[in-house]
Amino acid sequence: MLRDALWLTRTQWSHSKIGLVMTVAFYGAYGGLTGMFSDEWVAEDFAFTGIMMDLLVVTFMSMNGFVFCKGYLNNPYWKNDSFTKKLAMMRSLPIPVETLAMSRSIQVLLASPVSTLLFFGIFYIASDWARDLPLAVLLPFVLFWFAIGNAFSVWFVVEEWSRSGKRYLLSSFLAVIAFVAFVVAFYFLTGKHLTFFVVESIQKPGGWLWTALALPIGVAAHVWMQLRLRRILLHRDFE
């Protein structure tokens, strides 16, 4: 099953070379922008820049398991519903549901380390604040967001496989609104920006627990996704 799932992943990505390039460009560019926001906040203590930094981190890490493939670039995605059509076609082929579900999990597991390293790598280059962080703090910080991002990516995948293009677009839009509300509410309730709060928490005694707890959450999310995707493939009507 694993060998077939890897072949399926490689085949799908081979038809999305432009999407892979766009993914690299987007994560690198916005990682750099986030790094500049962090320095601007440190220099001026302007709430807007801190909120924008938090929002970019949360938004891009929540999608760290996604690659811009041809299906997402179809215009308009919600109207064409190209992904559902492709999934229906693949479901009609003699491919076990376990292989299809495993292939999607592999895509998240392969894409998320690359996108996370790109985002925070350029973030690190662009930010004096990030370069001043000790490696013992920076590494758990990145791993924390990598794991949390995997958990969110898993949720988005399940939404994508279980809904039509219109409903998936709506749920994604609502998720972004929820991210904005959370970031803003966190700042006004605590007086701190989420990104800096996580770093400060990691620096405290026992701060490694943040990452230690996030990693099993990411693993559990993948296990749940496998079970959920198999059920969707068996019971969803793609007509």
C-alpha positions in Angstrom: 0.0 0.0 0.0 2.8 2.5 0.9 4.6 1.9 -2.3 1.4 2.5 -4.4 0.6 5.6 -2.3 4.1 7.0 -3.0 3.7 6.3 -6.7 0.3 8.0 -6.7 1.7 11.1 -4.9 4.7 11.3 -7.3 2.4 11.0 -10.3 0.0 13.8 -9.1 2.9 16.2 -8.3 4.6 15.5 -11.6 1.6 17.2 -13.3 1.8 20.3 -11.0 5.3 21.6 -11.5 4.1 25.2 -11.8 2.1 24.8 -8.6 5.3 23.5 -6.8 7.2 26.6 -7.9 4.3 28.9 -6.8 4.3 27.2 -3.4 8.0 27.8 -2.9 7.6 31.4 -4.0 4.6 32.1 -1.8 6.0 30.6 1.4 9.4 32.3 0.9 7.9 35.7 0.1 5.4 35.7 3.0 8.0 34.3 5.4 10.2 37.3 4.6 7.3 39.6 5.0 6.5 38.1 8.4 10.1 38.5 9.4 10.0 42.2 8.5 6.8 42.6 10.5 8.5 41.1 13.6 11.4 43.6 13.4 9.0 46.5 12.8 7.0 45.5 15.9 10.2 45.2 18.0 11.3 48.7 16.8 8.0 50.5 17.1 5.7 48.4 19.3 2.8 49.0 16.8 -0.1 46.6 17.5 -1.1 46.3 13.8 2.3 44.9 12.7 2.3 42.4 15.5 -1.2 41.2 14.6 -0.3 40.9 10.9 2.8 38.9 11.9 0.6 36.5 14.0 -2.0 36.2 11.3 0.6 35.3 8.6 2.2 32.7 10.9 -1.1 31.1 11.8 -2.6 31.3 8.2 0.4 29.9 6.4 1.3 27.3 8.9 -2.3 26.0 8.9 -1.8 25.3 5.2 1.7 23.9 5.4 0.6 20.5 4.1 -0.8 21.9 0.9 0.8 22.4 -2.5 -0.6 24.7 -5.2 -1.7 22.1 -7.7 -3.6 22.6 -11.0 -6.9 21.8 -9.3 -6.6 24.7 -6.9 -5.5 27.1 -9.7 -8.5 26.4 -11.9 -10.7 29.5 -12.1 -13.0 29.5 -10.4 -12.2 26.6 -8.2 -15.6 26.6 -6.3 -17.5 26.6 -9.6 -15.6 24.0 -11.5 -15.3 21.8 -8.4 -12.3 20.2 -10.2 -11.0 18.4 -7.1 -14.2 16.6 -6.4 -14.4 15.5 -10.1 -10.8 14.2 -9.9 -11.5 12.4 -6.7 -14.7 10.8 -8.2 -12.6 9.6 -11.2 -9.9 8.1 -8.9 -12.6 6.4 -6.8 -13.9 4.7 -10.0 -10.5 3.2 -10.6 -9.4 -0.1 -9.0 -7.4 1.7 -6.3 -8.0 0.7 -2.7 -9.4 3.5 -0.5 -6.5 2.9 1.9 -4.0 3.8 -0.8 -5.9 6.9 -1.8 -6.1 8.1 1.9 -2.4 7.2 2.5 -1.4 9.1 -0.6 -3.0 12.3 0.7 -1.4 11.9 4.1 2.0 11.4 2.4 1.5 14.7 0.5 1.0 16.5 3.8 4.0 14.8 5.4 6.2 15.6 2.4 5.0 19.2 1.8 4.8 20.4 5.4 8.5 20.2 6.3 9.5 21.9 3.1 7.0 24.8 3.4 7.7 25.2 7.1 11.5 25.4 6.5 10.9 27.8 3.6 8.6 30.1 5.6 10.7 30.2 8.8 14.0 30.0 6.9 13.3 33.3 5.0 11.7 34.6 8.2 15.0 34.0 10.0 17.0 35.7 7.2 14.7 38.8 7.1 14.3 39.2 10.9 17.0 40.5 13.3 14.7 39.4 16.1 14.6 35.8 14.9 18.4 35.7 14.4 18.9 36.8 18.0 17.0 33.7 19.3 19.1 30.9 20.6 18.9 27.7 18.6 17.4 25.9 21.7 14.4 28.3 21.4 14.2 28.7 17.6 14.1 25.0 16.9 11.2 24.1 19.3 9.4 27.2 18.1 9.5 26.0 14.4 8.7 22.4 15.4 5.7 23.7 17.4 4.2 25.4 14.4 5.1 22.5 12.1 3.0 20.1 14.3 0.1 22.5 14.8 0.2 23.2 11.0 -0.1 19.5 10.3 -3.1 19.3 12.5 -4.8 22.2 10.8 -3.8 20.9 7.3 -5.4 17.5 8.2 -8.7 19.3 9.0 -8.6 21.2 5.7 -8.0 17.9 3.8 -11.0 16.2 5.5 -13.1 19.3 4.6 -11.9 19.2 1.0 -12.7 15.5 0.6 -16.0 15.6 2.3 -17.6 18.7 0.7 -18.3 20.2 -2.7 -16.1 23.0 -4.0 -18.5 25.7 -2.9 -18.9 24.4 0.6 -15.2 23.8 1.0 -14.5 27.4 -0.1 -17.0 28.6 2.4 -15.5 26.6 5.3 -12.0 27.8 4.3 -13.2 31.4 4.3 -14.8 30.9 7.8 -11.6 29.3 9.0 -9.6 32.4 8.0 -12.2 34.7 9.7 -11.8 32.5 12.8 -8.0 32.9 12.6 -8.3 36.7 12.4 -10.7 36.7 15.4 -8.5 34.5 17.5 -5.3 36.5 16.8 -7.0 39.8 17.6 -8.8 38.5 20.6 -5.6 36.9 22.0 -3.9 40.3 21.7 -6.6 42.3 23.4 -7.2 39.7 26.1 -3.6 39.1 27.0 -1.8 42.2 25.8 0.7 40.0 23.9 1.1 38.9 20.4 0.8 35.1 19.8 4.2 34.6 18.1 6.1 36.4 20.9 4.0 34.6 23.5 4.9 31.2 22.2 8.6 32.2 22.1 8.5 33.5 25.7 6.7 30.4 26.8 9.3 28.1 25.3 12.1 30.1 27.0 10.6 29.5 30.4 11.5 26.4 32.5 9.6 23.4 31.0 8.9 25.4 27.9 9.8 22.4 25.8 6.4 20.9 26.8 4.8 23.2 24.2 6.5 21.3 21.4 6.3 18.0 23.2 2.5 18.3 23.3 2.1 19.7 19.8 3.9 16.8 18.1 1.6 14.0 19.3 -1.4 16.3 18.4 0.0 16.3 14.9 0.5 12.6 14.9 -3.0 11.9 16.3 -4.5 14.2 13.6 -2.9 12.1 10.8 -4.3 8.9 12.4 -7.8 10.5 12.5 -7.5 11.7 8.9 -6.7 8.2 7.7 -9.8 6.8 9.3 -12.0 9.7 8.2 -10.8 9.8 4.6 -11.4 6.0 4.2 -14.9 6.4 5.5 -15.6 9.4 3.2 -14.3 7.4 0.2 -16.5 4.5 1.0 -19.7 6.5 1.7 -19.6 9.8 -0.1 -21.7 10.1 -3.3 -19.6 11.9 -5.9 -22.3 12.3 -8.4 
